[in-house]
Amino acid sequence: MNEYPTIDLSHLLPSSQILAGLPAVERIQRIRADRWIGYPRAVEALNKLEILYNWPNKQRMPNMLLVGPTNNGKSMIIEKFRRLHPPSTSSDQENIPILCVQMPSEPSVTRFYMALLAALGAPLRPRQRLPELERLSLFLMRSVGVRILVIDELHNVLAGNSSPRREFLNLLRFLGNELRISLVGVGTREAYLAIRSDDQLENRFEPLVLPMWEVNDDTCSLLASFATSFPLLHQSNIATLDMARYLLTRSEGTIGELTNLLTSAAVAALDSGEEAINHRTLILADYIGPSERRRQFERELL
């Protein structure tokens, strides 16, 4: 007869049940690792990205604008999509179907082409002129088979004055027409305002918004998914409207902050021996919300 009772791990996903048998140090590492949770709006975004990926080549390709507050899951969705279509090499030919580039803090066409070439892994020579950068960028993007160009931090296009901003918006239109690929812009509400300032671009970019989280059934479902993914020995009863209200108040409504809070609480659950996320471990969690972090920083500056 087994001297120790078997712990019921039916509250966890099968993959998390396996992790629950690891030592605490290893479980903490797994808890802190990135995790994909397919909540409805994220799945919708992935589905729309997949439609763009499989769109037949034509003169006017459809585009997408993924908009939401900072730290609300946009980059996680793009990274998940990129991993579904990773770069590959065959017969000495590199293939990069999804190319991700970050919009420079200043919307200069030259700086954008340099960032694009860096994302392609191309060596850069000093003092290259814009026509040369453009030719090389177009050549390499065709050579590696780019099908979707993702431009992150697109709201940075508003950082410049009207002339560079117009020049960059014209560049977006040029790239889409010249390469016959889909463009995906990622950014805050300001990214939508930038695209909306150009009638032709606005008609080509379909916006998909990732709103702030609210106290509703969708959030409870999200919390239930988190609870089943953390390798804790006891059930975390956090998928309730009351708990959603408490968690969203502390995290201020973005999924990135909510993830940080729950991750810290899960680590506290292991360190304290509670083995579940509850009010005690949430209080013990090494987490400070965005507003309080700003207040602390401002106090330190005084």
Disulfide bonds with the S-S distance in Angstrom:
none
